[in-house]
Amino acid sequence: MIKKRLKKILIERLGKVDDFNVVRFDLDEDEIDSIIDEASLLPLGYERKAVVVDNATFLTNGGKKEDKEKIFNLLTSSGDEVDLVFIYHGASIDEKIDIFNYVKENGQILNFMNITKEEWPLYVRKYFKDRNVEIEPAAVNELISRVDGDLLRFINEADKLCLYKNKISLMDVTMMVAKPLEDDVFQISNALLRGDNALALSIFRDLKLLGSRATDTLIPMLGTQFRFINQVMFLSSRGLDKKEIASELATSEGRVGVTLRNSRNLSRRQVAHALDDLYYLDYQIKSGQVDRFYGFELFLINFPN
């Protein structure tokens, strides 16, 4: 929502938007003085320019006093040729500071709230209704599950479905919207634990169709899953039951139960060895020693060594 609104604001204020009339800063990485220096410069070759500051922590109660003073002085002295846009991700903006009051009187303050779990079905149905497209209740639930709370991804997938047909079924969503990568990682690890290497390989080959983005994050995510399995097996060996393990690892009893059931044919040594193999494979891929698809398929075929 923030990205879409920012794009709209920049187009309204600047007309044509490019790298020469929009300068972006991130206060997690950039110094406040760099922002002030850039905002003090007049646009070259353009009537206007915009300075966008992300993670504007000087808007919060914990922001540095000297930073707040510098930004306030900038606001009160900058000309009409430069638009300043501050973005802060959080709910702790200090409404008593001079910056907030100045922007409230001379600019705009926009608030964006995350869509809650209860609001998602209503939002999805309204989105399709506004575009004169019908969508089945089961398709609504499946689409929400697959976009996993990512609004930008929902908009992209929903627009794609709207172009496809004017009545969306569960089958349409299943065919056209990819599942969250976490689900595939969970399925791959469970297949490996059950000794079904062929299924794990099949899931991975389906993932390859989504491109390198999916496979690039697969190894670290699978490593996280195996570390969790190792922790569950360790706590179980110490005599803890499902409820105690779930409490210790801050997870659900259901996930612990599935992990214990699927890993009963493996030893902790084999799980630890698989983790070592994943780390080494990740190093080989990043150093260009092995193709990521070929290397990961070998890992799946040979599991457990």
Secondary structure as a PSIPRED ss2 file (coil, helix, strand):
# PSIPRED VFORMAT (PSIPRED V4.0)

   1 M C   1.000  0.000  0.000
   2 I H   0.000  1.000  0.000
   3 K H   0.000  1.000  0.000
   4 K H   0.000  1.000  0.000
   5 R H   0.000  1.000  0.000
   6 L H   0.000  1.000  0.000
   7 K H   0.000  1.000  0.000
   8 K H   0.000  1.000  0.000
   9 I H   0.000  1.000  0.000
  10 L H   0.000  1.000  0.000
  11 I H   0.000  1.000  0.000
  12 E H   0.000  1.000  0.000
  13 R H   0.000  1.000  0.000
  14 L H   0.000  1.000  0.000
  15 G C   1.000  0.000  0.000
  16 K C   1.000  0.000  0.000
  17 V C   1.000  0.000  0.000
  18 D C   1.000  0.000  0.000
  19 D C   1.000  0.000  0.000
  20 F C   1.000  0.000  0.000
  21 N C   1.000  0.000  0.000
  22 V E   0.000  0.000  1.000
  23 V E   0.000  0.000  1.000
  24 R E   0.000  0.000  1.000
  25 F E   0.000  0.000  1.000
  26 D E   0.000  0.000  1.000
  27 L C   1.000  0.000  0.000
  28 D C   1.000  0.000  0.000
  29 E C   1.000  0.000  0.000
  30 D C   1.000  0.000  0.000
  31 E C   1.000  0.000  0.000
  32 I H   0.000  1.000  0.000
  33 D H   0.000  1.000  0.000
  34 S H   0.000  1.000  0.000
  35 I H   0.000  1.000  0.000
  36 I H   0.000  1.000  0.000
  37 D H   0.000  1.000  0.000
  38 E H   0.000  1.000  0.000
  39 A H   0.000  1.000  0.000
  40 S C   1.000  0.000  0.000
  41 L C   1.000  0.000  0.000
  42 L C   1.000  0.000  0.000
  43 P C   1.000  0.000  0.000
  44 L C   1.000  0.000  0.000
  45 G C   1.000  0.000  0.000
  46 Y C   1.000  0.000  0.000
  47 E C   1.000  0.000  0.000
  48 R C   1.000  0.000  0.000
  49 K E   0.000  0.000  1.000
  50 A E   0.000  0.000  1.000
  51 V E   0.000  0.000  1.000
  52 V E   0.000  0.000  1.000
  53 V E   0.000  0.000  1.000
  54 D E   0.000  0.000  1.000
  55 N C   1.000  0.000  0.000
  56 A C   1.000  0.000  0.000
  57 T H   0.000  1.000  0.000
  58 F H   0.000  1.000  0.000
  59 L H   0.000  1.000  0.000
  60 T E   0.000  0.000  1.000
  61 N C   1.000  0.000  0.000
  62 G C   1.000  0.000  0.000
  63 G C   1.000  0.000  0.000
  64 K C   1.000  0.000  0.000
  65 K H   0.000  1.000  0.000
  66 E H   0.000  1.000  0.000
  67 D H   0.000  1.000  0.000
  68 K H   0.000  1.000  0.000
  69 E H   0.000  1.000  0.000
  70 K H   0.000  1.000  0.000
  71 I H   0.000  1.000  0.000
  72 F H   0.000  1.000  0.000
  73 N H   0.000  1.000  0.000
  74 L H   0.000  1.000  0.000
  75 L H   0.000  1.000  0.000
  76 T H   0.000  1.000  0.000
  77 S H   0.000  1.000  0.000
  78 S C   1.000  0.000  0.000
  79 G C   1.000  0.000  0.000
  80 D C   1.000  0.000  0.000
  81 E C   1.000  0.000  0.000
  82 V E   0.000  0.000  1.000
  83 D E   0.000  0.000  1.000
  84 L E   0.000  0.000  1.000
  85 V E   0.000  0.000  1.000
  86 F E   0.000  0.000  1.000
  87 I C   1.000  0.000  0.000
  88 Y C   1.000  0.000  0.000
  89 H C   1.000  0.000  0.000
  90 G C   1.000  0.000  0.000
  91 A C   1.000  0.000  0.000
  92 S C   1.000  0.000  0.000
  93 I E   0.000  0.000  1.000
  94 D C   1.000  0.000  0.000
  95 E C   1.000  0.000  0.000
  96 K C   1.000  0.000  0.000
  97 I C   1.000  0.000  0.000
  98 D H   0.000  1.000  0.000
  99 I H   0.000  1.000  0.000
 100 F H   0.000  1.000  0.000
 101 N H   0.000  1.000  0.000
 102 Y H   0.000  1.000  0.000
 103 V H   0.000  1.000  0.000
 104 K H   0.000  1.000  0.000
 105 E H   0.000  1.000  0.000
 106 N H   0.000  1.000  0.000
 107 G C   1.000  0.000  0.000
 108 Q C   1.000  0.000  0.000
 109 I C   1.000  0.000  0.000
 110 L C   1.000  0.000  0.000
 111 N C   1.000  0.000  0.000
 112 F C   1.000  0.000  0.000
 113 M C   1.000  0.000  0.000
 114 N C   1.000  0.000  0.000
 115 I C   1.000  0.000  0.000
 116 T C   1.000  0.000  0.000
 117 K C   1.000  0.000  0.000
 118 E C   1.000  0.000  0.000
 119 E C   1.000  0.000  0.000
 120 W H   0.000  1.000  0.000
 121 P H   0.000  1.000  0.000
 122 L H   0.000  1.000  0.000
 123 Y H   0.000  1.000  0.000
 124 V H   0.000  1.000  0.000
 125 R H   0.000  1.000  0.000
 126 K H   0.000  1.000  0.000
 127 Y H   0.000  1.000  0.000
 128 F H   0.000  1.000  0.000
 129 K H   0.000  1.000  0.000
 130 D C   1.000  0.000  0.000
 131 R C   1.000  0.000  0.000
 132 N C   1.000  0.000  0.000
 133 V C   1.000  0.000  0.000
 134 E E   0.000  0.000  1.000
 135 I E   0.000  0.000  1.000
 136 E C   1.000  0.000  0.000
 137 P H   0.000  1.000  0.000
 138 A H   0.000  1.000  0.000
 139 A H   0.000  1.000  0.000
 140 V H   0.000  1.000  0.000
 141 N H   0.000  1.000  0.000
 142 E H   0.000  1.000  0.000
 143 L H   0.000  1.000  0.000
 144 I H   0.000  1.000  0.000
 145 S H   0.000  1.000  0.000
 146 R H   0.000  1.000  0.000
 147 V H   0.000  1.000  0.000
 148 D C   1.000  0.000  0.000
 149 G C   1.000  0.000  0.000
 150 D C   1.000  0.000  0.000
 151 L H   0.000  1.000  0.000
 152 L H   0.000  1.000  0.000
 153 R H   0.000  1.000  0.000
 154 F H   0.000  1.000  0.000
 155 I H   0.000  1.000  0.000
 156 N H   0.000  1.000  0.000
 157 E H   0.000  1.000  0.000
 158 A H   0.000  1.000  0.000
 159 D H   0.000  1.000  0.000
 160 K H   0.000  1.000  0.000
 161 L H   0.000  1.000  0.000
 162 C H   0.000  1.000  0.000
 163 L H   0.000  1.000  0.000
 164 Y H   0.000  1.000  0.000
 165 K C   1.000  0.000  0.000
 166 N C   1.000  0.000  0.000
 167 K E   0.000  0.000  1.000
 168 I E   0.000  0.000  1.000
 169 S C   1.000  0.000  0.000
 170 L H   0.000  1.000  0.000
 171 M H   0.000  1.000  0.000
 172 D H   0.000  1.000  0.000
 173 V H   0.000  1.000  0.000
 174 T H   0.000  1.000  0.000
 175 M H   0.000  1.000  0.000
 176 M H   0.000  1.000  0.000
 177 V C   1.000  0.000  0.000
 178 A C   1.000  0.000  0.000
 179 K C   1.000  0.000  0.000
 180 P C   1.000  0.000  0.000
 181 L H   0.000  1.000  0.000
 182 E H   0.000  1.000  0.000
 183 D H   0.000  1.000  0.000
 184 D H   0.000  1.000  0.000
 185 V H   0.000  1.000  0.000
 186 F H   0.000  1.000  0.000
 187 Q H   0.000  1.000  0.000
 188 I H   0.000  1.000  0.000
 189 S H   0.000  1.000  0.000
 190 N H   0.000  1.000  0.000
 191 A H   0.000  1.000  0.000
 192 L H   0.000  1.000  0.000
 193 L H   0.000  1.000  0.000
 194 R C   1.000  0.000  0.000
 195 G C   1.000  0.000  0.000
 196 D C   1.000  0.000  0.000
 197 N H   0.000  1.000  0.000
 198 A H   0.000  1.000  0.000
 199 L H   0.000  1.000  0.000
 200 A H   0.000  1.000  0.000
 201 L H   0.000  1.000  0.000
 202 S H   0.000  1.000  0.000
 203 I H   0.000  1.000  0.000
 204 F H   0.000  1.000  0.000
 205 R H   0.000  1.000  0.000
 206 D H   0.000  1.000  0.000
 207 L H   0.000  1.000  0.000
 208 K H   0.000  1.000  0.000
 209 L C   1.000  0.000  0.000
 210 L C   1.000  0.000  0.000
 211 G C   1.000  0.000  0.000
 212 S H   0.000  1.000  0.000
 213 R H   0.000  1.000  0.000
 214 A H   0.000  1.000  0.000
 215 T H   0.000  1.000  0.000
 216 D H   0.000  1.000  0.000
 217 T C   1.000  0.000  0.000
 218 L H   0.000  1.000  0.000
 219 I H   0.000  1.000  0.000
 220 P H   0.000  1.000  0.000
 221 M H   0.000  1.000  0.000
 222 L H   0.000  1.000  0.000
 223 G H   0.000  1.000  0.000
 224 T H   0.000  1.000  0.000
 225 Q H   0.000  1.000  0.000
 226 F H   0.000  1.000  0.000
 227 R H   0.000  1.000  0.000
 228 F H   0.000  1.000  0.000
 229 I H   0.000  1.000  0.000
 230 N H   0.000  1.000  0.000
 231 Q H   0.000  1.000  0.000
 232 V H   0.000  1.000  0.000
 233 M H   0.000  1.000  0.000
 234 F H   0.000  1.000  0.000
 235 L H   0.000  1.000  0.000
 236 S H   0.000  1.000  0.000
 237 S H   0.000  1.000  0.000
 238 R C   1.000  0.000  0.000
 239 G C   1.000  0.000  0.000
 240 L C   1.000  0.000  0.000
 241 D C   1.000  0.000  0.000
 242 K H   0.000  1.000  0.000
 243 K H   0.000  1.000  0.000
 244 E H   0.000  1.000  0.000
 245 I H   0.000  1.000  0.000
 246 A H   0.000  1.000  0.000
 247 S H   0.000  1.000  0.000
 248 E H   0.000  1.000  0.000
 249 L H   0.000  1.000  0.000
 250 A C   1.000  0.000  0.000
 251 T C   1.000  0.000  0.000
 252 S C   1.000  0.000  0.000
 253 E H   0.000  1.000  0.000
 254 G H   0.000  1.000  0.000
 255 R H   0.000  1.000  0.000
 256 V H   0.000  1.000  0.000
 257 G H   0.000  1.000  0.000
 258 V H   0.000  1.000  0.000
 259 T H   0.000  1.000  0.000
 260 L H   0.000  1.000  0.000
 261 R H   0.000  1.000  0.000
 262 N H   0.000  1.000  0.000
 263 S C   1.000  0.000  0.000
 264 R C   1.000  0.000  0.000
 265 N C   1.000  0.000  0.000
 266 L C   1.000  0.000  0.000
 267 S C   1.000  0.000  0.000
 268 R H   0.000  1.000  0.000
 269 R H   0.000  1.000  0.000
 270 Q H   0.000  1.000  0.000
 271 V H   0.000  1.000  0.000
 272 A H   0.000  1.000  0.000
 273 H H   0.000  1.000  0.000
 274 A H   0.000  1.000  0.000
 275 L H   0.000  1.000  0.000
 276 D H   0.000  1.000  0.000
 277 D H   0.000  1.000  0.000
 278 L H   0.000  1.000  0.000
 279 Y H   0.000  1.000  0.000
 280 Y H   0.000  1.000  0.000
 281 L H   0.000  1.000  0.000
 282 D H   0.000  1.000  0.000
 283 Y H   0.000  1.000  0.000
 284 Q H   0.000  1.000  0.000
 285 I H   0.000  1.000  0.000
 286 K H   0.000  1.000  0.000
 287 S C   1.000  0.000  0.000
 288 G C   1.000  0.000  0.000
 289 Q C   1.000  0.000  0.000
 290 V C   1.000  0.000  0.000
 291 D C   1.000  0.000  0.000
 292 R H   0.000  1.000  0.000
 293 F H   0.000  1.000  0.000
 294 Y H   0.000  1.000  0.000
 295 G H   0.000  1.000  0.000
 296 F H   0.000  1.000  0.000
 297 E H   0.000  1.000  0.000
 298 L H   0.000  1.000  0.000
 299 F H   0.000  1.000  0.000
 300 L H   0.000  1.000  0.000
 301 I H   0.000  1.000  0.000
 302 N H   0.000  1.000  0.000
 303 F C   1.000  0.000  0.000
 304 P C   1.000  0.000  0.000
 305 N C   1.000  0.000  0.000
